[in-house]
Amino acid sequence: MFNIAGKRFWYFLISGAVILAGIISLVVFGLKPGIEFTSGSMLTMSFKQPVDSSQLKQEVFRLGYTNAIIQSTGQEQFLIRTGELSSEQKTLLEAALTDKFGPASETEFYSVSPLVATETARNAAIAVAVAAIGMLLYVTWAFRKMPRPFRYGTCAVIALLHDVLIAMGVFSILSAILGWEINLMFITGMLAILGYSINATVVIFDRIRENLKLGVSADFETVVNESLVQTLGRSLNTSLTTIITVLALMFFVGASIQNFVVVFMIGLVAGTFSSICIAPTLLIVWDKKEWGRFLPWLPLRRAQA
Amino acid sequence: MRRNTLTFILILLVIGFATWLILPLQGERLGRQGMRLGLDLVGGVHLVYEAQFPEGATAEEKAQDMERALNTISRRIDKYGVTDPIIQQLGADRILVQLPGFTDIEAAKSLVEQTGFLEFRSVELDADGQPVYLSNYLSDNRTEFFDRSEAGSRVFVARRDIPDRKIKKDNPVVFIVKEGGRLKFTDETGDPIDTAWLKDYASEMPSWIPARGNSGVQLTGGYLTEAIPTVAQQVTGPDYQVSIKWNDEGSIIFDQIAKRLYNSGAYGTPQRALGIFLDNKLISDPQIQEPAYNGSAVITGGFTQAEVTELANLLSSGALPMPLKKPPLYQEKVSATLGASFIEMSLKAGIIGLLLVMLFMIAYYRLPGLMASIALLFYAVLVLALFKMIPVTLNLAGLGGFIVSLGMAVDANVLIFERMKEEFRAGRTLGAAIEAGFNRAWSAIRDSNVTTILACLILYWLGSSIVASAAVMGFALTLTIGVLVSMLTAITVTRTLLRLFVGTRLAKKTRLFNVV
């Protein structure tokens, strides 16, 4: 029999380290919001002739869009991001670029006004918060026949926040390196993680519930560990099949839903880890009142300092 | 066992029906349509506008205006022959317009945005019956209009292009309104403007005032019953015009105005002209040639064929009851070629993902894995059939949600099979282990799937509450349908298939079940 639950403080250490790195990145680099959250226009143009990226950049700057961001998104295809463009400004910009770089077609155009951007950012934040509270209430309700059902809800939601933090942190590191921006697909991926992570946690909690009823052992830690071992195959296999389809999406569809795929992938790994190693073991910590062990050297350090 | 055979036949029937239902997947065949595809997959334009109501409009008036605006926009778009356009109200003051397959975003915007407010104006006359120009208003610090009987706004339009100010010929340059006992020079939106630069142009811009009937009612496009593009053959070539017909009331007002203008001056003088204004732009200022027109007239102005078609469309679809804020709150345009490549890529991702998941399930769980794989195929067919029946508009995110759900749909089977193994190891027979596996895994399947659905509901709410929403809602909807259907296929279908083997020779080979 594996002893999964016994190594819980190692898990907390690993998670803590990843979250800390993520938080540092979030503070230092932050998340770059896309036009959905800040307003502006995004124009994708495909040129017929080869175009030099830096010349294009120069030309766009020369036309007065000094804050423009220009990215190459494919063969002779460029994404130009500016502040909100009026119809006339857009027509002038496109005319000026085709004058200089030859014929081009506009493959995509998005424009978001500041009003809508504020609304979107606010509602996305509300959605994530409501989802977390909803999950807390639901898990508490689903385990209402257990002693202290609130603990199950709380531990499940802590695992959830853990996944969200890791996904945000890792994404922030990636976006600092690769210049990615967060868009609505990011929020969609985030909420999909919420659903998935709790799903995995509930399966394990369900097994704990069953084993407690069967009276497998008087020791709570033994019960939890046994439940973890019993459900381990399921936890890993389901994650694997989901990862397969997410990878297929990543390789074949790529850029357009890149944000979703990447966030969901990070969340999937974090969620699998937290549903096995964080949520159930937190139940043990709570049951055994081991909170003190989290900070054993903290007072010591203080004394030294 | 008999009951199981019946269930099996029922499942085959359902699958057969669902397969028939989903074909063709794309395009049209044998008179049946393919899946309904979102704008990002077929290409098209997505716009969201905010209505600008006059100050002090009541909620009831706003609701009425919104309804009229939606109707007007629908009529305008109908004439362009866009298939399945969506024109919807969002919230209290927003209008969503989706035009699948129509990728000229600027044309789409001008079609929707133009208020289409047609009004008739005549040139203001001073006390001596002489036409008033902007220069007259600028020359002294006047606090009164020249024609005090007319309190409405004065419009001055450019008589030639003014490149420095980016103003084209016939477009409004300045308005004069009377406010608080003083005359105020404003732009189109009512903000005060600097008049210093106007001096060079002021003496050529006549003051246009509303043309009213004897009862004081202004002649507007609201009195039109018909507007059709026509062409008159002239010596110089075809002259494109719009023929209009007035209703009874409009006919009387029009003739009263015509008679007054006819008698106001000689042919060719400014006071003899009737200004036809569309959204404050002068589209034509023909000379009145007869004292009475008896209900019909033509609008000429050196138009092109495309211009008269658009003008006639605007006039006959009616004016918007209120202007829309420009630029739109949200604009999105995807080219058709980009959409087509998305479909191809998603199809590849879906098929490869599906095959890999099946391969894994069979390699790991053997015979039950094969059954789960068949159930997964059924799942894919059923979900697609539901998408078509409901119907769900599939966009890129929705397709993504569906593909991810293929991986998650086997979750219930994984749960059940793992449980089966345990029960078998605990000493049950294979048949009993299968039944126990299904029964005991149920509470976990139920409780865990509810959480996914809960997250989807919240996502759907988020999607419906924001403007750039189609992607989020599509994802939430496809994932919810996926979770619900997967509970059905992973449990009912797999169980029925597995039961077919219980009691046969195959069932003795425990290796096939990978349970040892």
Interface residues (C-beta under 8 A of the other chain):
Chain A: E36 S41 E84 L85 S86 S87 E88 K90 T91 S105 E106 T107 E108 F109 Y110 S111 V112 S113 L115 V116 E119 T120 N123 A124 I126 A127 V130 A131 G134 M135 Y138 V139 A142 L184 M185 I187 T188 L191 A192 L194 G195 Y196 I198 N199 A200 V202 V203 D206 R207 E210 Q230 T231 G233 R234 N237 T238 L240 T241 T242 I243 I244 T245 V246 L247 A248 L249 F251 F252 V253 G254 S256 I257 F260 V261 F264
Chain B: V48 E50 I105 E106 K109 K166 K326 P327 P328 L329 Y330 Q331 E332 K333 V334 S335 T337 L338 F342 M345 S346 K348 A349 G350 I352 G353 L354 L356 V357 F360 M361 Y364 L396 A397 G400 I403 V404 S405 L406 G407 M408 V410 D411 V414 L415 E418 K421 E422 R440 S443 A444 D447 S448 N449 V450 T451 T452 I453 L454 A455 C456 I458 L459 W461 L462 S465 I466 V467 A468 A471 V472 F475 L479
